[in-house]
């Protein structure tokens, strides 16, 4: 298309008097809808000997054309200026996320004897934060001090954010403390930095100082950050205060405030309040839906999470990667394989199948729904894997009784993990594999390896696995010795594993010691009383057996009925032990009959336990 025939020229040509070529072309640059049009204007500028490359560079960046922007910039660099470098630094950092190129341009700028300024350093520090390059960051910080830019608030705030993301919390706090005249953004940078890096208590402490010392009222960013910290701490009181503050100030409960409140209440276990916030919002976007779906999934209410997902689809809100990850977690919790497959197909259609979080959730879902081959397929197809990806696959193999394969994959992770390093969760999965396979010696070796080779301190979960491993192998006294050596008190899961083993091995001595601790830790668990009663009964200690039943009745503890789910046509049906026959249970009975038939074909003989 000829330049004179483009629509933007027709509009401009109506103006009179006729502008000069310079003002005419510069005004057109800002209206360019495409690179092709911009190139036509560029041609006219060359014809009229108009040298204004900065205007061209700025618009080419707006159009997100990396190649054309680089070409224009290359023609500037023989005679560079700080403006051109700064807009390129902004573009490589925020538009194209090419952080190594940002640092390269920064050094190139200095090589041209151009002085970086307060527009330069925020992008340099953002690049350092994303690369985790603390050495480069400290060097740039030194330049900031030499140039006396440390009093510039924008530069100081970018320094705080960078140090937090690089894990240098002390330096972030030092920069903050040295700001003479702090504004609200200064305080928010600290609260957000602590909250995002998992230092929730410190985030709440700075928020308290903001309210008392600063003279500023918290804004949306302050409140969203501190709500995240409240959720991590389970601080329901402060979370409710924040909601009250929002109402009192007449602040709009928008997507960010609303989703932060929902997430906070969900993490604190108050799903009634979470749902109240959600239901009271006049409009709900994908962020809000994700918050409520994730909240139900994280609290073990998978069926409600899935139901909300279907409501989200009916509301014409398109799920994103966060949604899929949350729903896959819910599917894994109750074995909803059909819905999980549907989400796998949807992820493939949307190009999410290689997202590291979605793919890891798919591995976990398929494994927990019994489809190990599908889990392996997703894992093998992942172009990039992180710690969680490897751990999910190792846990999948472990839970399916593939202990040797899990150990082999662990060795692959150690040798070729591409930056992934075994962590606490890895060893929980490996020790679980040893439990399922009865590999006592291998379990001991891995337990020792945690501290000697990887510098990890065993936690309750690792001790629980070792106790379970030893108990199943019949080493009950060794398991009890391990409990007594634990750096902290054992949890009810650890004790429950040993308690169950005592029943199988008819060991009253260890069972009584374990039961004493369980009565303190988990007095409302009916299973503990029933197992103890049966341990005594198996040893013909009828009076003690009756005493446990009486104690259970005295404390008002009732036996929790067993619960199962069956998925029919992507709808989950729940039924409990002792439920009467209902009108729609004919489908459930038919499926159970089919399952029994399949089990018989595989040679399964039911073990009847009294």
N, C-alpha and C positions, 0 to 999 in steps of 0.2 A: 504493500500500500504506500502511495506517495505521502510524504509527510504533510503536505498541504490539504490532503483529503481526510486526515484522521479527525474524528469527532471533536477532540479537544481543541484542534485548530479552528474548526468552524465556529465554536463558541467564542473563542478569543477574537476571531476576525470581525465579529460584530461590534467590538468596542471601537470607539473613536475618541480622540484622535489616535492615529496609528502609533503604537509604542515603538521605542528604539529596539533594534535587534537584540541588544543585551538584556534589557528588562523583559522583552517578549519571550526570549528563550528560557531565561531563568524562571519566569513564572510558569512556563510549560513543564519544566523539569519536575516540579512538585506535584503535577497532575498526571504524570506518566503511569499508565496502568500495567505496562509490561516492559521487559528489557528491550524488545524490538523497537518500541516507540522511543525509549531513552537513547538507543543507538542512533536513531534518525536525528534526534536533537543534537546528539554529540557530533554527528557529521556536519550539521548546520553551524555549530559553534566553531568547528575547525575551518569551515569555509569563510566565516566572518572574523576569523582570528581572535575568537573569544576564549581566553584561557581561564576557566573557572572549574578546575577539576574537583574541588571539594564539594561543590553542589552535585556534580555527577556521582561522586563516590557515595555521598549521603543517600541519594535516591536509589542507587543500585543496591545498597545495603537494605533499604526499606523493602525493595523487591526481592530480597533474600537470594540474589544471584551471586554466589561465591566467586565463580570464575570471572565474571565481568568486573566485580568489585576488585578482585586481585589484579586484574589487568590495568584498571584505572589507577590503582594505588602504585603499581610498579612504574607508571609514568610520572607519578608525583615524587617518588623517592630520590631521583637525582637532585631535586630541590625541595626537600621535605619541610613540613611544618607540624607543630605539635597538634593542631586541630585534626589533620588527616590521620595521624597516628592514633589519637584518642578515639576517633569514631571507628577506626579499624579494630582497636583493642576492645571496644564495646561490642562490636559485631562478632568477633571471633569468640568472645566469652559468652555473650547472651543469646546471639542468633544462631551461631553454628556450633557452640560448645566445643570449640577446638582449643582446649586449654594449653597444650604445648605450643601452638602457634601464637597464642597471646604472650607467653613468656619470651618467645623468639622475637616478636615485634617489640616488646619492651626493651630487650637488649639492643636491638637494631636502633631503636629510638635514641638510646644513650650513646651508641657508637657514632650517630650523626651529631653528637654534642647538643641534642635537644634536651631541655630540662623537663623531666616528668612533673606533673602538677597534681592538684587535688582531683582532677578528672581521670588521671592515669591510674593512680594506685588502687582505687576500689576494684577495678577490673583485674589488676595484677593479683590482688589478694584473693579475689573470687576464684581465679585460675589455680592459685596455690592451694586453696581449700579443696577444690575438686580433685587435684592431683595428689593431695597429701604431702606436698613438697615444702616441708617446714624449713629446710635450709634456704631455699630461694625466698621464702616468706620473710625470714629473719633478715636476710640481706636487704630486701626491699624496705623493711621496717627501719633499718639503719638509715637508708636514704631519706625516708620520711622525716626522721629526726634531724638529719643534717640540713634538710631543706626547710625545717621549721614548719612542717605541715601537720605535726602531731596535734596542733590545736584545732585543726579543721575537723568538725564533727563527722562529716561524711566519711572521711578517711579513717577516723578513729572507730566508727561503727563497723566499717568493713574489716578493720583489724580484729576487733572483738569476735566477729563472726568467723573469720579465718582461723583464729587461734582455737576457738571451740571445736571447729570441724577437724582440726589437726590434733585434737586431744590435749592441747596445752592450756588447760583451764586456768592455771596460775597466771600465765601471761595475759589471758583475756581479762581476768580480774584486775591485773595491774594497769592495763590500758584504761579500763573503766574508772578505776580509782583516781587516775591522773587527769581525767577530764574535769577541767575547772568548772565549767558551766554545762552541766548535764541537761539534756532535754529529754522528752518522753521516749524518743527513739533510743537514746542511750540505755535507759532502764529496760526497754523492751528487748534490746539486743542481748542483755544479760539473762533476762528471764527466759527468752526463747532459746538461747544457747544452752543453758543448763537443762531445760526441759527436753530438747531434742537429743541431747547426748546422754539422757538417762539419769541425770542428777536432779531428781524431782524435789528432794528436800531443799537443796540449795535454791532451786527456782522459786519455791514457796517463800523462802527466807528473803530473797531479793524483792519479791512481790510485796511482802510485808513492809520492807523498807521504802518501797515506792509510795505506798499509801501514807506512811508516817513522815518521811523525810523530804520528799521531792517537791511537794506543792502541786503535783499533777494528779489528775484523776485518771485511773486506768482506762485505756481505750480498747478497741476490739482485739488488737494484737496481744495486749497484756492479758486480757481475759482468756483468749483462746489458748495461750501458752500455759497459763497457770491451771486451766482446767485439765490440760494434758497431764500436768504434774499431779494434780489431785487424783486423777484416775490411777496413776502409777502407785501412789501412796495409799489409795483407798480412803482418802480424806474427804468423806462425805459432807462433813460440817462446812469446810471451806467451799466445797463445790456448791452447796446449797446457798451459801452467802453470795457467791458469784451470780447465781441465778437471780437472787433477790436484788442484787445491785443492778443487773440488767433491767429488771422490771421497774425498779425505782427511778432509774435514769431515763426510762422510756426508750431504751435502745431497741432497735428492730432485731428480732430473732431471725437473722438471715442464715444462709447456708453454713457459714463458718461458725458463728456462735451456736447455732442450733445443733450442728453435727458434733461440736466440741462438748456441749452439754450432754447429748445423747451418749457419746463415748465415755464421758466421765461417769455418768450414772450406771452405765452397763458394766464398766470395770469395777465399780464399787458394789456391784450386785443388785442395784436397785433398778430392775427392769421396768417396774411400774412407772417410775418417774421418767425413765428413758422413753417409754412409749407415750407418756403424756406430752413430752416435748415434741416428739415426732408427730403425733396426731394433731397438735395445736399449731403446727406450722402452716401458713397459708399456701406456700408452694414448696415443693420438694425436688431438689435436683439429685444427680447421681451421688454426690458427696453425702447428702443426708440419708439416702437409701442405704448406702454402704455402711454408714455409722450404725444404723439400727439392725441391719442384717448381720454385720460382724458382731454386734453386741449380743444378740441371741445365740449366734454360733459359739462365741467364746464362753458363754455361760451354760453350754451343754444342751441348749434348747434348739436342736437341729431342725425339728419339724416346723417350729415357728419361723426359723430363718428361711427355710425353703418356701414356706407359704408366703412370706413377705417378698421373696424373689419373684414368685409368680405374680404377685400384685404389682411389683415394679414393672414387669414386662407388660402387664395390662395397662399400666399408666403411660405407656409409650416413652419411658425413660430408658435409654440404651445402656446396658451394663458395660462396665469397663474392666480393666485388669483386676482392680481391687475387688469389685463385685464377684468376679469369677473365683478368685482365690478364697473369699469368705464362704461362698456357696459350696465350693469343693470341699472345704473343711467340714461343713455341715453334712455333706453327702458321705464323707469318710466316717463321720461319727455314728451314722445309723445304717450304713451299707446301702445307700441309694445309688446302685450302680447304673441304672438306666438314665437317671438324671445326670449323673457324672459323665456318661458317654455323650449325652446331649450337649453338655457344656464343652466337652472336648471338641465336638464337631463345630460348635459355635466359635470357640477360640481359634480353630483352624481357618474358618471363614473370615474372621476379623483380623487374622495375622498375629494373634496373641500366643500361638502355640509354642513359640520359642522364647517368650518372655520368661525370665528365670524364675519368677515367683509363681506364675500360672503353671508352668511346667512342673515345678517342684510340688505344687499342690495336687497336680494330676497324678504324679508318682505316688504320693501319699494316699490319695483317694482310691486309685486302682488297687494298691496293695491291701488297704483295709477292707476293700469290697471283695477281696479274694481273687482279683485278676492280676497275678504276678507278671504274666507275659506282657500285658498292656503297660504295666508300670515300667518294665524293662525297656519296652519300645520307646516310651516317652523319654526315659533317661538317656538312652543311647542316641536319640535324635537331638538332644539339647546341644546347641553349638557352644554354650558356655555353662559351666557349673560352678556353684559356690559351695560353701560349707554345708548349707541346708540341703542342697541337691544331693550331695554325696551321702549325707546322713539319712535322708529320706529313703534312698535306695538300699543302704546298708540295713536300716530298720525293716524295710520291706522283706528283704531276704531273711533276716533274723526271725521275723514273725511268721514266716512260712516254713520255718524249720530248715532253712538252707544255711546252716552255720558255716560250713566250709566256704561257700560262695561269698558270704558276708565278710569273712576274714580275708579272702582274696581281694575283694573290692576295697577293703580297708588298706591293704598294701598298695593297691593301685592309687588310691587317694593320696597316700603318703609320698609315693614316687612321682606321680604325674598329675597331681591335683590342680596344677596351674594356679598356684596361690592359695588354694583351699588347704586348710590345716585341720587335722583332727582336734576336736574340742570335747567339752564335757558331754554333749549330746551324742557324739560319735561313740564314746565309750559306754554310755548307757545302752545303746543299740547292740554293741559288740558283746557286752556282758549278758544282755538278754538272749543273744544267739547262743552263748555258752550254756545258759540256763535251759533253753529248749532242747539242746543237744546233749546235756549232761557233761560238758567238757570242763571238769573241775580244774585240771592243771592249766589249761589254756586260760581259764578265767583268772586264776592266780597270777599268771604271767601278764595279762592285760592290766589287771588291777595295779600291779607293781610298775608297769610301763608308764602308766599315767603320770606319775610323779618323776620317775627317773629319766624318761626320754622326752616328755612333753611339758614338764613343769606344771602339771595340773593337780590341784588338790581334790581328792575324792570327796564327793558330796553325799548327802543322804541317799540319793537315787543310786549311786554306785554301791554303797554299802548294802542297800536293799537288794540289789541284784546278786551280790556276793552271798548274802544271807540266804536268799532263795536258792542259789546254786548249791550251797553247802547243805541246806536243809533237804532239798530233793535227793541229794546223793546220800542222805542218811547221816551226815556229819552234824548232828544237832548240837552237840556241846561246843564244837568249833564255831558253829554259827552263833551260839550264845556268847562265846568269848569275843567274837567280832563286834557284836552289839555293845558289849561292855567297853570296847576300845574306841567306839565311835566318838568323834570330837564333839558331837551334840546328841541330844536325845533322839532315839529312833522315832520314825513316824509310824502311823497305824498300818501303812502298807507293808513296811519292813516286818513289823511284828506279826501282821496277819499272815505273811508268807511262812514264817516259822511256826506259827500257831497251827496252820493247816498241815504242815509237815509232821508236827507232833501227833496229830490225829492219825495220819497214815502210818507212823512208826510206833504208835501207842506209847508215847513217852510222856508220862504224867508229870515227871519232875520238871522238865523244861516248860511244859504246857502251863503249869501253875505260875511259874515266874513270868511268863509272857502274858498270861491272863491278868495278872496283877497290874501290869503296865497298861494293858488295853482298856481296863476298866477306868483308868484315869484319863486316857487319851480319847477314847471313843465309846463312852458308856451307853450310847443309844443304838449301837450296831447290834442287831439281833443275831447276826451270824457268829459273833464272838461267844455268846452265851450257849448257842446251840452246839457249836463245835466242842466247847469245853464239856458240855453235858454228855456228848457222845464219846469224848475221850475217857471220861470217868466210867461210862457205861461199858465201853469196850474192855475196861480193866476190872469189871464187876464191882465198881465202887458206886453202888446204887444210891446210897445216901447223898454222896457228893453230887451225883448226876441230878438228883431231884432238887438239891440246894440251888444249882445253877438255874434250873427252870423256874424255881420259886423267886430267885433274885431278879430274873428277867421280868417276871410278872409284877414284882414289888416296885420295880423302877418304871413300870408302865411301857416297857419296850415291846413292840409287836413285830412279828416277822414281816419283812418287806417282800411283797409278792414278786415273782420273776416277771420280766417284761420283754417282749419281742416286737419287732417290726417286720412286716412283709410289704413289698412294693408291688402294686398291681396297676398297670397302665399309668406309671409315673406318679401314682398316688400312694402315700404311705399309710398303712393301717397298723394301729398299735393294739396289742392284746396282752392281758396280764393273766398270770396263773390264778385260777379260781373264777375267772369271768364266766358268766352264763352264756349260752348260745344266743347270738343275736341274729337278726334277719339277714344281715349281709355277711355273716361269718361262713357261709357255705363256700365262698371263694377261698377263704383262708384254710378251711378244712381240706379242700381239694389240693391246694398247694402243699400242705403238710403231708398229705398222702403221697404226692409225687416225690417229695423229698425223702420220705421213708423208703419208697421204692428204689430211688437212686442209691441210697445208703446201703440197702440190702445187696444191690448189684455189686457194690464195691467191697462187700464182705464185712460190713459193719455189724457188730453185735452190741446192742445197747447194754450198758452197765447200770444195773438198778441199784441205787444207793438208798438205804432206808432213811 
